[in-house]
Amino acid sequence: MLNKNYGCALIDGGGRGTGIKTLSEHETITSIAQAHNKSAYQVILRWHLQCGTIAIPGSSNAAHIAEDYDIFDFELTPDEMQRINALECNHRFASY
């Protein structure tokens, strides 16, 4: 979500807390993850990457950190991106 008018990008930081856990359990996210043989968290991070958002995942769990970096061997299709963009969970995941 690059703001081309100002030459800046949104930053999203955080771990696998309550808000992101809710999103990670959404059927759209889980079905896309299954199609790519990835976790829901990897799909969410890949979505951020393809949107141009700077995602800064946080974890003290070594397995989670390794998983977070394993998002460069797949791409979400335009249809998958649209499906994620269209999600309405009636929940605010960020404060911006």
Order of alpha helices (4+ residues) and beta strands (2+ residues): beta-alpha-alpha-alpha-beta-alpha-alpha
